[in-house]
Amino acid sequence: MESRNPPLPSSLDHRKRQRFAVDLSLKWRTGHCEFFASRARNISSHGMAITIAGAAPTLGAVIEVIVDWPVLLDDTMGLQLWILGTVVRCGANEFAVRYRRHEIKTKGVRALTGRQA
């Protein structure tokens, strides 16, 4: 995958974890509000950057993020990455989340395949 954002010079980027450019569908919410649809821009073992079309959540807010994972379990079951985290950076069209907890869950619906039952 080609990165849309070139790496910052090491003197400007102080993050310790390697980030991987992605383009994954997700939904997020703070509190018990309804979910907002967005896209993950990059991901690491401790956080992710999320692109947004509207207003960003509040810096320091606790956030729930559900990412549609691009790999199927046993080639049939959809997966999602569920994240509980904290908003650590906000910009005009994106924000960043640091994970508190995360886990992979099945979507609960088998994906359609060419196989006949």
mmCIF file of the C-alpha atoms, coordinates in Angstrom:
data_MODEL
# 
_entry.id   MODEL 
# 
loop_
_atom_site.group_PDB 
_atom_site.id 
_atom_site.type_symbol 
_atom_site.label_atom_id 
_atom_site.label_alt_id 
_atom_site.label_comp_id 
_atom_site.label_asym_id 
_atom_site.label_entity_id 
_atom_site.label_seq_id 
_atom_site.pdbx_PDB_ins_code 
_atom_site.Cartn_x 
_atom_site.Cartn_y 
_atom_site.Cartn_z 
_atom_site.occupancy 
_atom_site.B_iso_or_equiv 
_atom_site.pdbx_formal_charge 
_atom_site.auth_seq_id 
_atom_site.auth_comp_id 
_atom_site.auth_asym_id 
_atom_site.auth_atom_id 
_atom_site.pdbx_PDB_model_num 
ATOM 1   C CA . MET A 1 1   ? 0.000   0.000   0.000  1.00 0.00 ? 1   MET A CA 1 
ATOM 2   C CA . GLU A 1 2   ? 1.278   3.417   -0.899 1.00 0.00 ? 2   GLU A CA 1 
ATOM 3   C CA . SER A 1 3   ? 1.232   5.982   1.887  1.00 0.00 ? 3   SER A CA 1 
ATOM 4   C CA . ARG A 1 4   ? -0.767  9.137   1.188  1.00 0.00 ? 4   ARG A CA 1 
ATOM 5   C CA . ASN A 1 5   ? 1.185   10.902  3.881  1.00 0.00 ? 5   ASN A CA 1 
ATOM 6   C CA . PRO A 1 6   ? 4.942   10.866  3.502  1.00 0.00 ? 6   PRO A CA 1 
ATOM 7   C CA . PRO A 1 7   ? 6.818   10.181  6.734  1.00 0.00 ? 7   PRO A CA 1 
ATOM 8   C CA . LEU A 1 8   ? 7.749   13.215  8.771  1.00 0.00 ? 8   LEU A CA 1 
ATOM 9   C CA . PRO A 1 9   ? 11.436  13.927  9.306  1.00 0.00 ? 9   PRO A CA 1 
ATOM 10  C CA . SER A 1 10  ? 12.549  12.135  12.469 1.00 0.00 ? 10  SER A CA 1 
ATOM 11  C CA . SER A 1 11  ? 13.085  15.495  14.159 1.00 0.00 ? 11  SER A CA 1 
ATOM 12  C CA . LEU A 1 12  ? 9.329   16.238  13.834 1.00 0.00 ? 12  LEU A CA 1 
ATOM 13  C CA . ASP A 1 13  ? 7.768   12.800  14.394 1.00 0.00 ? 13  ASP A CA 1 
ATOM 14  C CA . HIS A 1 14  ? 8.301   11.581  17.958 1.00 0.00 ? 14  HIS A CA 1 
ATOM 15  C CA . ARG A 1 15  ? 5.995   8.564   17.845 1.00 0.00 ? 15  ARG A CA 1 
ATOM 16  C CA . LYS A 1 16  ? 7.794   5.336   18.722 1.00 0.00 ? 16  LYS A CA 1 
ATOM 17  C CA . ARG A 1 17  ? 5.561   2.789   16.982 1.00 0.00 ? 17  ARG A CA 1 
ATOM 18  C CA . GLN A 1 18  ? 5.711   2.085   13.265 1.00 0.00 ? 18  GLN A CA 1 
ATOM 19  C CA . ARG A 1 19  ? 2.482   3.063   11.515 1.00 0.00 ? 19  ARG A CA 1 
ATOM 20  C CA . PHE A 1 20  ? 1.026   1.318   8.485  1.00 0.00 ? 20  PHE A CA 1 
ATOM 21  C CA . ALA A 1 21  ? -0.973  3.172   5.842  1.00 0.00 ? 21  ALA A CA 1 
ATOM 22  C CA . VAL A 1 22  ? -4.451  1.646   5.462  1.00 0.00 ? 22  VAL A CA 1 
ATOM 23  C CA . ASP A 1 23  ? -7.843  2.532   4.053  1.00 0.00 ? 23  ASP A CA 1 
ATOM 24  C CA . LEU A 1 24  ? -10.335 0.647   6.218  1.00 0.00 ? 24  LEU A CA 1 
ATOM 25  C CA . SER A 1 25  ? -14.025 1.324   6.794  1.00 0.00 ? 25  SER A CA 1 
ATOM 26  C CA . LEU A 1 26  ? -14.973 1.986   10.416 1.00 0.00 ? 26  LEU A CA 1 
ATOM 27  C CA . LYS A 1 27  ? -17.531 3.558   12.692 1.00 0.00 ? 27  LYS A CA 1 
ATOM 28  C CA . TRP A 1 28  ? -16.901 5.478   15.913 1.00 0.00 ? 28  TRP A CA 1 
ATOM 29  C CA . ARG A 1 29  ? -18.762 7.124   18.754 1.00 0.00 ? 29  ARG A CA 1 
ATOM 30  C CA . THR A 1 30  ? -18.187 8.845   22.060 1.00 0.00 ? 30  THR A CA 1 
ATOM 31  C CA . GLY A 1 31  ? -20.474 8.111   24.983 1.00 0.00 ? 31  GLY A CA 1 
ATOM 32  C CA . HIS A 1 32  ? -23.755 6.498   24.024 1.00 0.00 ? 32  HIS A CA 1 
ATOM 33  C CA . CYS A 1 33  ? -24.301 8.607   20.875 1.00 0.00 ? 33  CYS A CA 1 
ATOM 34  C CA . GLU A 1 34  ? -24.987 7.105   17.480 1.00 0.00 ? 34  GLU A CA 1 
ATOM 35  C CA . PHE A 1 35  ? -22.057 5.921   15.377 1.00 0.00 ? 35  PHE A CA 1 
ATOM 36  C CA . PHE A 1 36  ? -20.330 8.037   12.705 1.00 0.00 ? 36  PHE A CA 1 
ATOM 37  C CA . ALA A 1 37  ? -18.919 6.387   9.558  1.00 0.00 ? 37  ALA A CA 1 
ATOM 38  C CA . SER A 1 38  ? -15.251 7.145   8.779  1.00 0.00 ? 38  SER A CA 1 
ATOM 39  C CA . ARG A 1 39  ? -12.037 5.611   7.428  1.00 0.00 ? 39  ARG A CA 1 
ATOM 40  C CA . ALA A 1 40  ? -8.807  4.558   9.127  1.00 0.00 ? 40  ALA A CA 1 
ATOM 41  C CA . ARG A 1 41  ? -5.805  6.321   7.524  1.00 0.00 ? 41  ARG A CA 1 
ATOM 42  C CA . ASN A 1 42  ? -3.016  4.561   9.401  1.00 0.00 ? 42  ASN A CA 1 
ATOM 43  C CA . ILE A 1 43  ? -2.729  2.044   12.189 1.00 0.00 ? 43  ILE A CA 1 
ATOM 44  C CA . SER A 1 44  ? -0.114  0.845   14.690 1.00 0.00 ? 44  SER A CA 1 
ATOM 45  C CA . SER A 1 45  ? -0.040  -1.522  17.631 1.00 0.00 ? 45  SER A CA 1 
ATOM 46  C CA . HIS A 1 46  ? -1.102  1.285   20.008 1.00 0.00 ? 46  HIS A CA 1 
ATOM 47  C CA . GLY A 1 47  ? -3.269  3.638   17.962 1.00 0.00 ? 47  GLY A CA 1 
ATOM 48  C CA . MET A 1 48  ? -4.742  4.828   14.679 1.00 0.00 ? 48  MET A CA 1 
ATOM 49  C CA . ALA A 1 49  ? -5.482  7.965   12.671 1.00 0.00 ? 49  ALA A CA 1 
ATOM 50  C CA . ILE A 1 50  ? -9.064  8.382   11.481 1.00 0.00 ? 50  ILE A CA 1 
ATOM 51  C CA . THR A 1 51  ? -10.197 10.669  8.662  1.00 0.00 ? 51  THR A CA 1 
ATOM 52  C CA . ILE A 1 52  ? -13.467 12.542  9.157  1.00 0.00 ? 52  ILE A CA 1 
ATOM 53  C CA . ALA A 1 53  ? -15.841 14.703  7.121  1.00 0.00 ? 53  ALA A CA 1 
ATOM 54  C CA . GLY A 1 54  ? -17.430 16.512  10.061 1.00 0.00 ? 54  GLY A CA 1 
ATOM 55  C CA . ALA A 1 55  ? -16.465 17.695  13.512 1.00 0.00 ? 55  ALA A CA 1 
ATOM 56  C CA . ALA A 1 56  ? -13.808 15.821  15.454 1.00 0.00 ? 56  ALA A CA 1 
ATOM 57  C CA . PRO A 1 57  ? -14.482 14.434  18.919 1.00 0.00 ? 57  PRO A CA 1 
ATOM 58  C CA . THR A 1 58  ? -13.109 16.310  21.914 1.00 0.00 ? 58  THR A CA 1 
ATOM 59  C CA . LEU A 1 59  ? -9.433  15.882  22.764 1.00 0.00 ? 59  LEU A CA 1 
ATOM 60  C CA . GLY A 1 60  ? -9.199  13.417  25.668 1.00 0.00 ? 60  GLY A CA 1 
ATOM 61  C CA . ALA A 1 61  ? -12.628 11.896  24.979 1.00 0.00 ? 61  ALA A CA 1 
ATOM 62  C CA . VAL A 1 62  ? -13.147 8.170   25.495 1.00 0.00 ? 62  VAL A CA 1 
ATOM 63  C CA . ILE A 1 63  ? -14.071 6.689   22.123 1.00 0.00 ? 63  ILE A CA 1 
ATOM 64  C CA . GLU A 1 64  ? -15.375 3.382   20.789 1.00 0.00 ? 64  GLU A CA 1 
ATOM 65  C CA . VAL A 1 65  ? -14.188 2.389   17.302 1.00 0.00 ? 65  VAL A CA 1 
ATOM 66  C CA . ILE A 1 66  ? -15.288 -0.625  15.249 1.00 0.00 ? 66  ILE A CA 1 
ATOM 67  C CA . VAL A 1 67  ? -13.119 -1.359  12.201 1.00 0.00 ? 67  VAL A CA 1 
ATOM 68  C CA . ASP A 1 68  ? -14.218 -3.726  9.422  1.00 0.00 ? 68  ASP A CA 1 
ATOM 69  C CA . TRP A 1 69  ? -11.205 -6.029  9.230  1.00 0.00 ? 69  TRP A CA 1 
ATOM 70  C CA . PRO A 1 70  ? -10.113 -6.906  5.661  1.00 0.00 ? 70  PRO A CA 1 
ATOM 71  C CA . VAL A 1 71  ? -9.575  -10.638 6.308  1.00 0.00 ? 71  VAL A CA 1 
ATOM 72  C CA . LEU A 1 72  ? -12.223 -13.348 6.678  1.00 0.00 ? 72  LEU A CA 1 
ATOM 73  C CA . LEU A 1 73  ? -12.023 -16.060 9.325  1.00 0.00 ? 73  LEU A CA 1 
ATOM 74  C CA . ASP A 1 74  ? -11.943 -19.460 7.575  1.00 0.00 ? 74  ASP A CA 1 
ATOM 75  C CA . ASP A 1 75  ? -12.673 -17.606 4.315  1.00 0.00 ? 75  ASP A CA 1 
ATOM 76  C CA . THR A 1 76  ? -16.316 -17.216 5.389  1.00 0.00 ? 76  THR A CA 1 
ATOM 77  C CA . MET A 1 77  ? -16.738 -15.119 8.559  1.00 0.00 ? 77  MET A CA 1 
ATOM 78  C CA . GLY A 1 78  ? -16.327 -11.349 8.636  1.00 0.00 ? 78  GLY A CA 1 
ATOM 79  C CA . LEU A 1 79  ? -14.159 -9.870  11.389 1.00 0.00 ? 79  LEU A CA 1 
ATOM 80  C CA . GLN A 1 80  ? -14.120 -6.541  13.192 1.00 0.00 ? 80  GLN A CA 1 
ATOM 81  C CA . LEU A 1 81  ? -11.502 -4.863  15.354 1.00 0.00 ? 81  LEU A CA 1 
ATOM 82  C CA . TRP A 1 82  ? -13.255 -3.353  18.407 1.00 0.00 ? 82  TRP A CA 1 
ATOM 83  C CA . ILE A 1 83  ? -11.322 -0.577  20.130 1.00 0.00 ? 83  ILE A CA 1 
ATOM 84  C CA . LEU A 1 84  ? -11.893 1.418   23.280 1.00 0.00 ? 84  LEU A CA 1 
ATOM 85  C CA . GLY A 1 85  ? -9.492  4.333   23.325 1.00 0.00 ? 85  GLY A CA 1 
ATOM 86  C CA . THR A 1 86  ? -8.733  7.974   24.004 1.00 0.00 ? 86  THR A CA 1 
ATOM 87  C CA . VAL A 1 87  ? -8.617  10.805  21.475 1.00 0.00 ? 87  VAL A CA 1 
ATOM 88  C CA . VAL A 1 88  ? -5.023  12.087  21.632 1.00 0.00 ? 88  VAL A CA 1 
ATOM 89  C CA . ARG A 1 89  ? -4.846  14.429  18.642 1.00 0.00 ? 89  ARG A CA 1 
ATOM 90  C CA . CYS A 1 90  ? -7.411  16.400  16.607 1.00 0.00 ? 90  CYS A CA 1 
ATOM 91  C CA . GLY A 1 91  ? -6.966  18.099  13.247 1.00 0.00 ? 91  GLY A CA 1 
ATOM 92  C CA . ALA A 1 92  ? -9.157  19.654  10.578 1.00 0.00 ? 92  ALA A CA 1 
ATOM 93  C CA . ASN A 1 93  ? -9.975  16.386  8.786  1.00 0.00 ? 93  ASN A CA 1 
ATOM 94  C CA . GLU A 1 94  ? -8.719  13.705  11.152 1.00 0.00 ? 94  GLU A CA 1 
ATOM 95  C CA . PHE A 1 95  ? -8.093  12.657  14.707 1.00 0.00 ? 95  PHE A CA 1 
ATOM 96  C CA . ALA A 1 96  ? -5.898  10.073  16.415 1.00 0.00 ? 96  ALA A CA 1 
ATOM 97  C CA . VAL A 1 97  ? -6.846  7.445   18.991 1.00 0.00 ? 97  VAL A CA 1 
ATOM 98  C CA . ARG A 1 98  ? -4.612  5.657   21.503 1.00 0.00 ? 98  ARG A CA 1 
ATOM 99  C CA . TYR A 1 99  ? -5.962  2.215   22.413 1.00 0.00 ? 99  TYR A CA 1 
ATOM 100 C CA . ARG A 1 100 ? -6.963  1.329   25.974 1.00 0.00 ? 100 ARG A CA 1 
ATOM 101 C CA . ARG A 1 101 ? -8.375  -2.064  24.947 1.00 0.00 ? 101 ARG A CA 1 
ATOM 102 C CA . HIS A 1 102 ? -8.893  -3.842  21.677 1.00 0.00 ? 102 HIS A CA 1 
ATOM 103 C CA . GLU A 1 103 ? -10.123 -7.207  20.465 1.00 0.00 ? 103 GLU A CA 1 
ATOM 104 C CA . ILE A 1 104 ? -11.071 -8.982  17.254 1.00 0.00 ? 104 ILE A CA 1 
ATOM 105 C CA . LYS A 1 105 ? -14.711 -10.150 17.072 1.00 0.00 ? 105 LYS A CA 1 
ATOM 106 C CA . THR A 1 106 ? -16.689 -11.987 14.430 1.00 0.00 ? 106 THR A CA 1 
ATOM 107 C CA . LYS A 1 107 ? -19.449 -10.058 12.685 1.00 0.00 ? 107 LYS A CA 1 
ATOM 108 C CA . GLY A 1 108 ? -21.816 -12.939 13.343 1.00 0.00 ? 108 GLY A CA 1 
ATOM 109 C CA . VAL A 1 109 ? -22.924 -13.212 9.720  1.00 0.00 ? 109 VAL A CA 1 
ATOM 110 C CA . ARG A 1 110 ? -21.200 -15.519 7.289  1.00 0.00 ? 110 ARG A CA 1 
ATOM 111 C CA . ALA A 1 111 ? -19.868 -13.857 4.163  1.00 0.00 ? 111 ALA A CA 1 
ATOM 112 C CA . LEU A 1 112 ? -21.319 -14.903 0.819  1.00 0.00 ? 112 LEU A CA 1 
ATOM 113 C CA . THR A 1 113 ? -19.107 -17.289 -1.106 1.00 0.00 ? 113 THR A CA 1 
ATOM 114 C CA . GLY A 1 114 ? -19.424 -19.200 -4.348 1.00 0.00 ? 114 GLY A CA 1 
ATOM 115 C CA . ARG A 1 115 ? -20.014 -22.450 -2.433 1.00 0.00 ? 115 ARG A CA 1 
ATOM 116 C CA . GLN A 1 116 ? -23.379 -24.168 -2.472 1.00 0.00 ? 116 GLN A CA 1 
ATOM 117 C CA . ALA A 1 117 ? -24.737 -25.680 0.758  1.00 0.00 ? 117 ALA A CA 1 
# 
